[in-house]
Amino acid sequence: SGGGSMSGRHAEIDRALDDRARRSRARLTTPGREQRRTIEALVAGRSLLVVAPQGWGAALCWQVAAAVRGGPVLVIASSARDLARRAQALAHDAGLVACALDGDRPPAVTAALAAQIVAGHYDVVFLSARQLGDPQVYAAARACRPWLVVVEDADRLSTHALRHDPSLARAAALLAELRDPA
């Protein structure tokens, strides 16, 4: 959906925001001016880097854009905790089909989930940066070919962590591969 005129996109964004406001338990359901501009840029397909503090409304932005454009969106979470619960909540709050991709499942289950992701069955795929150490999870994340990658808590990353945390190095490598597939 996301194609068409700018006024058509604005109407789609408004419908997605109304739907989210009806469904959501989130505290922020109405975007401010900067969030609205961010949503519009994402829906229009523009390249964008948003580094925002917790509570700014970045989740609202990418979730509404995903509702308008469809998937896949890859969310690299700072922690593996509660990813499955978050995927379920996203279905309730935003009407998006989401899954948690992790290496804690048997390899055959991860492979089946990866095949469903590649086939386009999910709007949003959650994983943690640490889980990118699992080659099967890394390959599935790469194969989903997301139009948007969200790195949660990026505003909290220190230079030291970027240099010394292997999971962040894997996340950076994945982002480079997604940008320039060989």
N, C-alpha and C positions, 0 to 999 in steps of 0.2 A: 504494500500500500504505500507509502511515502512519495510516489511520483505525483506529477501534476503541477498545477499552478501554486504559487505561494499562498494565495487565499485558500485553496483546497488543503494545503498543508496546515495552515492555521486552524482550519475547521477540524482536521483530524487531530491535531494537538489538543484543541479544546475538548473534543469528545473523549480523548484518552485521559485528560485531566479530570473531567467530570466522572468518568468511570472509576478512576482511582479514588476520587473523593468519596464516592458511594461505597466502595469496597474496603478502603484502607483503615488500618488501625494506626498508621504512621502519624506522627505529629505534624509533619509538613505535607500538605496536599495542594496548596496553592503556591505557585512559584512567584518569587520576586522578579524584578526586571532582569537581573543578571542570570537567574535560572532560566527564565523564559528565552532569553537570547541564546543560552547554551543549548536548550532543547531544540530551538529552531535551527541552529548550526548543525547539530547532530542529525536531525531529520533531513536536512538539505545535503548531508553527506560530506560536509566540510571537515578537513583535518582539524583537530582541536586537542589542546592540552589544557586540562583543568586541574589545578592543584589547589584543593580547598580544605579548610579545617573541618573537623567533625562537626556536624550540625548545620553546615552551610546549605545542604540540599542537593548534593551531587547525586545521591541515589535516586531522588525524584527525577532528576534530569535524564539519567540513562534509562531508567525504567519507563518513563513516558516516551522517550525516543524509541525504545525497543517495542513498545506497544504500537507505535505508529508504523515503524519500518519493518518490524518482524525481526527474526534472529538471523544468525546467532550472535549473541553478545557473550564474551568470555569475561568473567569476573575473577580476578586473582585476589583472593582474600588474604589478609595478613595472618589468619589462623584457620586451621581446619575444623575448629570447634563449631558445631551447630550448622554446618553447611546444608545438610539434608533438611533440617528444620527451616532454614532460610529459603530454600528452594520451594518448600511447601507454602510458606508464608507469601512468597512472591506470587504464586498462583492465586491466592486469596486476595491479596492487596492490589495486584495490577493485572490479573488475568493472563499472566505469562506462564508458559510451560517451561519449567526449569528443572535442572538435575544437578546433583553434586557428583563430580568426577573425582574419585579418590582411589588410592592404591590399597585401601583396607578391605577390598573385596577380592574374591577369588579371581584369578586372571581371566577365566572364561566369562565371568559376569562383567568385568571391566571391558573386555573385548566386545561383548554384546552391546553394552551401553555406548561405547565408542562408535559402533556401527550405527546406532540410532542417532547419535549426535551428528555424524557425517551425513546421514540421510535427511537431516533437517527436522527431526522430531522435537527439538527443543529450541525455545527462544533464547534461553539463558543457561550458560554452563558455569557453575561455581567450582573452583578448586583453590587450594592454597599453594603459595609459592613453594613450600617445602615438598608438596606432593609432586612437583615437577621433576624431582629426583627419580621417580619411578618412570622408566623408559616407556611403558605402556600408556601412562597418563600423559606424559609429554607428547607422545605421538598423536594421541587422541586430541589434545588441545590444539596441536598444530593442524591436524586434519580438519577440524571444524571450520576453519577459514572464517573467523568472525569479522564482521564489519566494524565492530567496536570492541576494544579491550579496556576494561576498567581495572586499575590497580588501586585497591583500597588502602587507605592510610599512607599513601605515598608522601603526604606532607610530613609524616613522622620519621621518614628514613634519614638516617645520619650518613655522612660520608664514610664513616668507619664501617657501618653495616653494609653499605654498597660495595666496599672493597673486600670485606671479609666473610660475608654470609653467602655460602654457595647457592642457597635457594634463590637469592636475589640475582645472582649471576645467571642462573638457569632461566629466570623470568626475563631478564634482559636479552638473553640469547633467543628465547621464544619470540619476543617482540620483534627482534631483528629479522628472524626467519619469516614471520607473518608479514612484515613490511616488504621484504624482498625475497619471495620464494624462489628457490633454485630449481 
